Amino acid sequence: MASWLPETLFEIVGQGPAPSKDYYQLLITRTQIIFRWWKISLRSEYRSAKPGETKETHEDFLDNSHLQVQVAVVFGAKILDYVFNLCEGKFDYLERLSDKLLLKIICYLDLEDIARLSQTSSRFEKLCKSDSLWEQIVQSACDTITPDMRALAKDVGWRQLFFTNKIQLQRQIRKKKQNQEKPEKQT
């Protein structure tokens, strides 16, 4: 495993499927899977139940069908598949990069590629539509950014500003200036 990976690779918590109120935690570290549970019940026979914990190495988890079923029941098949991939050493390194670094990378993509990337996950959708990304794109596309453009971007967003054609942009800036001058004339 890559040494720069954090000790905790993945963690998820959740409640068991209805009607259960039991609480579960799944923790994946570099070397092991930790599955914890807390019984939550009003029934007297479960009130004294202590929390439980199972620890398995990645290799043992891949062979433990009982624990795999528990993970699938509580957290779903997608999480189980993700855990399999982690146990097999298949990491999504791109997902582990910081948002700031990803924004630097994304701003070098073509617009079509940014649109495609935004459809891959909710995280990338948020990044691809973020104002900070579009501010970088506008700055790289324009020679200079005037204070009027910055003010308009603050109102409508950098993405909208980027996709606004030049004539519409000039009209919006002029309208914004006129609106700012009106209160000054009234005083």
C-alpha positions as CSV (number, residue, x, y, z in Angstrom):
1,M,0.0,0.0,0.0
2,A,1.2,3.5,-0.7
3,S,2.8,5.0,2.4
4,W,1.3,8.4,1.8
5,L,-2.2,7.1,2.4
6,P,-3.8,8.1,5.7
7,E,-4.2,5.4,8.4
8,T,-8.0,5.5,8.0
9,L,-9.0,4.8,4.4
10,F,-12.7,4.9,4.8
11,E,-15.3,5.2,7.5
12,I,-19.1,5.1,7.4
13,V,-21.7,4.9,10.1
14,G,-25.4,4.1,9.9
15,Q,-28.5,2.6,11.3
16,G,-29.5,-1.0,10.6
17,P,-32.4,-1.7,8.2
18,A,-35.9,-1.1,9.6
19,P,-37.3,-2.0,12.1
20,S,-33.9,-2.1,13.7
21,K,-32.6,0.9,15.6
22,D,-29.1,-0.6,16.0
23,Y,-26.2,1.6,15.1
24,Y,-23.2,0.4,13.1
25,Q,-19.7,1.7,12.2
26,L,-17.5,0.4,9.5
27,L,-13.9,1.5,9.6
28,I,-11.3,0.6,7.0
29,T,-7.6,1.2,8.0
30,R,-4.5,0.4,6.0
31,T,-4.3,-3.1,7.5
32,Q,-7.7,-4.0,8.8
33,I,-11.5,-3.8,8.7
34,I,-13.3,-2.8,11.9
35,F,-17.0,-3.5,12.2
36,R,-18.7,-2.1,15.3
37,W,-22.3,-2.3,16.5
38,W,-24.5,-0.9,19.3
39,K,-27.8,-2.6,20.1
40,I,-30.5,0.0,20.7
41,S,-33.7,-1.4,22.0
42,L,-36.5,-0.8,24.4
43,R,-36.8,-4.5,25.0
44,S,-35.5,-5.5,28.5
45,E,-33.4,-8.5,27.2
46,Y,-31.3,-6.1,25.1
47,R,-30.9,-3.2,27.5
48,S,-27.7,-4.7,29.0
49,A,-26.2,-5.6,25.6
50,K,-22.7,-4.3,25.3
51,P,-21.4,-2.8,22.0
52,G,-19.6,-5.3,19.8
53,E,-16.6,-5.2,17.5
54,T,-15.1,-7.4,14.9
55,K,-11.6,-6.8,13.5
56,E,-10.4,-8.6,10.4
57,T,-7.3,-8.1,8.1
58,H,-8.1,-7.2,4.6
59,E,-7.3,-10.7,3.4
60,D,-9.5,-12.3,6.1
61,F,-12.4,-10.0,5.2
62,L,-12.3,-11.1,1.6
63,D,-12.8,-14.7,2.8
64,N,-15.4,-13.9,5.5
65,S,-18.8,-14.1,3.7
66,H,-20.7,-13.6,7.0
67,L,-19.1,-10.2,7.7
68,Q,-19.6,-9.3,4.0
69,V,-23.3,-10.0,4.2
70,Q,-23.6,-7.9,7.4
71,V,-21.8,-4.9,5.6
72,A,-24.1,-5.3,2.6
73,V,-27.3,-5.5,4.7
74,V,-26.4,-2.4,6.8
75,F,-24.6,-0.2,4.2
76,G,-25.5,-1.6,0.8
77,A,-23.9,-3.3,-2.1
78,K,-22.1,-0.2,-3.4
79,I,-20.3,0.2,-0.1
80,L,-19.4,-3.5,0.0
81,D,-17.9,-3.2,-3.5
82,Y,-15.9,-0.2,-2.4
83,V,-14.6,-2.1,0.6
84,F,-13.6,-5.0,-1.7
85,N,-11.7,-2.6,-3.8
86,L,-9.9,-1.1,-0.8
87,C,-9.0,-4.6,0.5
88,E,-7.6,-5.6,-2.9
89,G,-5.5,-2.4,-3.0
90,K,-7.5,-0.7,-5.7
91,F,-7.6,2.9,-4.5
92,D,-9.2,5.9,-6.2
93,Y,-6.3,8.3,-5.8
94,L,-8.1,11.1,-7.6
95,E,-10.8,11.1,-4.9
96,R,-8.1,11.5,-2.2
97,L,-6.7,14.8,-3.6
98,S,-7.7,18.0,-2.0
99,D,-10.4,20.2,-3.6
100,K,-7.9,23.0,-4.0
101,L,-5.5,20.7,-6.0
102,L,-8.3,19.2,-8.0
103,L,-9.5,22.7,-9.0
104,K,-6.0,23.6,-10.3
105,I,-6.1,20.4,-12.4
106,I,-9.7,20.9,-13.6
107,C,-9.1,24.4,-14.9
108,Y,-6.7,23.0,-17.5
109,L,-9.5,20.8,-19.0
110,D,-11.5,21.7,-22.1
111,L,-15.1,22.8,-21.4
112,E,-16.5,19.6,-22.8
113,D,-14.3,17.6,-20.4
114,I,-15.3,19.7,-17.4
115,A,-19.0,19.0,-18.3
116,R,-18.3,15.2,-18.5
117,L,-16.3,15.2,-15.3
118,S,-19.1,17.0,-13.5
119,Q,-21.3,13.9,-14.2
120,T,-19.0,11.4,-12.6
121,S,-19.7,12.1,-8.9
122,S,-21.4,14.6,-6.7
123,R,-18.0,15.8,-5.5
124,F,-16.9,16.5,-9.1
125,E,-20.2,18.1,-9.9
126,K,-19.8,20.5,-7.0
127,L,-16.2,21.3,-8.0
128,C,-17.0,21.7,-11.7
129,K,-19.7,24.2,-10.9
130,S,-17.8,26.0,-8.2
131,D,-17.2,29.7,-8.4
132,S,-13.5,29.4,-7.6
133,L,-13.0,27.1,-10.7
134,W,-14.9,29.5,-13.0
135,E,-13.0,32.5,-11.6
136,Q,-9.7,30.7,-12.6
137,I,-11.1,29.9,-16.0
138,V,-12.3,33.5,-16.6
139,Q,-8.9,34.8,-15.4
140,S,-7.1,32.5,-17.9
141,A,-9.4,33.5,-20.7
142,C,-9.4,37.3,-20.2
143,D,-6.5,39.6,-20.4
144,T,-7.8,41.8,-17.6
145,I,-10.7,41.6,-15.2
146,T,-12.1,44.9,-14.3
147,P,-13.6,45.8,-10.9
148,D,-17.0,46.0,-12.7
149,M,-16.6,42.4,-14.0
150,R,-15.7,41.3,-10.4
151,A,-18.8,43.0,-9.0
152,L,-21.0,41.4,-11.7
153,A,-19.4,38.0,-11.0
154,K,-20.2,38.5,-7.3
155,D,-23.8,39.0,-8.3
156,V,-24.3,36.4,-11.0
157,G,-21.4,34.0,-10.5
158,W,-18.2,33.4,-12.4
159,R,-19.6,30.6,-14.4
160,Q,-22.5,32.7,-15.7
161,L,-20.1,35.5,-16.4
162,F,-18.0,33.2,-18.5
163,F,-20.9,32.0,-20.6
164,T,-22.3,35.4,-21.1
165,N,-21.4,36.9,-24.5
166,K,-19.5,40.1,-24.7
167,I,-22.5,42.3,-25.7
168,Q,-24.7,40.9,-22.9
169,L,-21.8,41.4,-20.5
170,Q,-21.3,45.0,-21.4
171,R,-25.1,45.6,-21.1
172,Q,-25.1,44.0,-17.6
173,I,-22.2,46.1,-16.4
174,R,-23.8,49.3,-17.8
175,K,-27.1,48.4,-16.1
176,K,-25.3,47.6,-12.8
177,K,-23.4,51.0,-13.0
178,Q,-26.7,52.8,-13.6
179,N,-28.3,51.1,-10.7
180,Q,-25.4,52.1,-8.5
181,E,-25.6,55.8,-9.7
182,K,-29.3,56.1,-9.0
183,P,-29.1,56.1,-5.2
184,E,-26.2,58.6,-5.4
185,K,-28.3,61.0,-7.4
186,Q,-31.3,60.7,-5.1
187,T,-29.2,61.7,-2.0
